[in-house]
Amino acid sequence: MIEADLIIRDATVCLPDRMEVTSVAVADGKICAIGAEVLAREEINASGQLLLPGAIDAHVHYNEPGRADWEGWATGSLASAAGGATCVFEMPLNAHPPTLDAESFALKRAAAEASSVVDFALWGGITPANLDKLGELARCGVIGFKAFMSSSGTPDFQRSEPKTLHAGMRQAAQLGLPVAVHAENEAIIASLVAEAKAAGKTSARDYLASRPIEAEVAAIREACAIAGETGCRLHIVHVSCGEGIDVIHEARKRGVDVTAETCPHYLTFNDDDVLKLGASAKCAPPVRAEAVRADMLARVARGEVDTLGTDHSPCPPSMKQSDDFFAVWGGIMGAQQFVGSLFAAGLDGPTIAKLTARNVARRFGLEGRKGAIAAGHDADLLLVDQRKSRLVTEDELLTRHRISPYAGKTFPVSVSYVWVRGQSAWSVEAGRGPARGSLFAGPAVL
């Protein structure tokens, strides 16, 4: 008889190749048995509920150190856990200093280790100012590098013009690490913004018009071309439109190693929602027209998108308050609504597990340890009750600032439990659990 720390009994389990009503046992932070009779110190009766692998959110901004008043690891990671994530990849901005060298990596790692509820990896940055630091970032254990092709919105993280991006991708290929790219064409956007401001246009509709699909597609095409030239593994983050997905698939046919991420807000909201909700729904690339949203959702369901991430990008309330929509901070706070919003969009459990866990683990080298419910994997687990809907309210938000475009929406499911390596990270009954996150390092370069 196997002895375990925890057994989750009679759940509908999303296994890598099938759904099955069975039990999952955990010992020493690992899944030790599936479907076997075990003795356990703790039992959870999960009859009628869905057990998924914990989501791996490869795109969050917690902004600590330096801008912890925007969010911080304690509140950000707890919100992520409540949203179904058991591991996050934190972006090199908008912390201050951004993660551009070994020293800034160490500062962020220390902040994360002190407060994170979930496991984590750290992205390093590519900017014109730190091309000579990519090797030391790799040796620190970054999961990959992030570059902005347009202005990042923070002055301490410069955008990468084509020469910088080419040099950064060449180094990343040599280091064996992927590059994530924010793909919007700076020249197109800057011209349209200048025209709008010259005409005194400051509305939400004017902002949406200043970042057209054309700007996103042009940048994706350029990034794919550079990745093909350098042999770099490329990950295009927050793709908002089907035309962008088409360019990525065309590049794959040419042999470019490129994947696409989209975000729940592109599957949930349309441009009319931005006009109604205002600053809480501002992001870049922007939320698109309803036809674009519906097309992106259909593409996700058909398997044309590789991963889903929240791009959780918080800020203080003062940065969301301005009559000039161009001046408002462009970031959506959505970590806590990650999995619930995907069910609300109509995706099923196996699709969510694939796009938030298995595909992310495969793309970033976590396969075999995370991303699936399988014996020997980390016991990163998410229990979802599909019998209980949940109204999103501002009062329930766990982020430092209670701002979310999802407030007022009803999700058809409720997240019951989240376990990180077998330890409770969050539950609907008790809130935060005792789980503490640790660093998942990328391959070190000696």
Secondary structure, DSSP 4 states (H G I P E B T S, - for coil): -EEEEEEEEEEEEE-SS-EEEEEEEEETTEEEEES--EEEEEEEE-TT-EEEEPEEEEEE---TTT-TTT--HHHHHHHHHHTTEEEEEE-S-SSSS-S-SHHHHHHHHHHHHHH-SSEEEEEEE--TT-GGGHHHHHHHT-SEEEEESS--SSTTS----HHHHHHHHHHHHHHT--EEEE---HHHHHHHHHHHHHTT--SHHHHHHHS-HHHHHHHHHHHHHHHHHHT--EEE-S--SHHHHHHHHHHHHTT--EEEEE-HHHHH--HHHHHHHGGGG--SSPP--HHHHHHHHHHHHHT---EE---B----GGGG--S-GGGS---B--GGGHHHHHHHTT--HHHHHIIIIIHHHHHTT-TTTSSS--TTSB--EEEEETT--EE--GGG--SSS---TTTT-EES-EEEEEEETTEEEEETTTEE-S----B-------
